[in-house]
Amino acid sequence: MNLDALFSVNCGMYVISSALEEKRGGCIVNAVVQVTAFPPQIVASVNKESYTQELIKESGYFGISVLEKDTPLQVIGLFGFKSCRNIDKFAEVKHFKGKTGVPLLSEYSVAYIEAKVIKVLDAGTHFIFLGEVVETDFLDSSKEAMTYGYYRDVKGGKVPRTAATYHEEGEGAGAISSERYRCRICGYIYDSRFGDPDSGVSPNTPFAELPEDWVCPICGAGKDQFEKL
């Protein structure tokens, strides 16, 4: 079975969020889809280990921030590889409180959605939340939403073990031949063809020529934590 075929299913990149009293949380998800129009309903898949899903179940509401194409990897790393049990992620980004009280990104976001939980499905490693949309709008309709394919293939991003689309990757027939180094901590791959524009590294910059203080744009690991592919 070739699980890479699942990458052909079109996915986006979103921050799903919730809040309860003074507690708030948010994490990256890519499994979000609108399922009905009348009334407008969406489903979102969130890993059971996530603090955010606990807040969603307790509060009964969740928000979705649709990330724009040029969202820095540092922002995706913040919401994708760190836990709200340890830090207040929203203290590090511009945000606002939605109609339902959930925190929503006011930067790096094309649009937002707020939903009331209607049903919860236990899907093994994840909970599937069915929500009825109670508020939604554009923040900047001129921006293009980021797809999971763009994040993975162009920005070189990876997803954590808890992601709905996670699977172990090999160097199969579809692998690209180039100078590539993988972060042992989070799996991010530095590809010299693309560089790391978010950190000021131009395309076609060899790994050896990266500044000594350069760190993984997702998890912050140093160069010594990278291995050549």
Buried (B, 14 or more C-beta within 10 A) or exposed (E): EEEEEEBEEEBBBBBBBBBBEEBBBBBBBBBBEEEEEEEBBBBBBBBEBBBBBBBBBEBBBBBBBBBBBEBBBBBBBBBBBBEBEEEEBBEEBEBEEBEBBBBBBBEBBBBBBBBBBEEBEEBEBBBBBBBBBBBBEEBEEEBEBBBBBBBBBEBBBBBBEBBBBBEEBEEEEEEEEEBBBBBBBBBBBBBBEBBBBBBEBEEEBEBEEBEEEBBBBBBBBEBEBBEEB
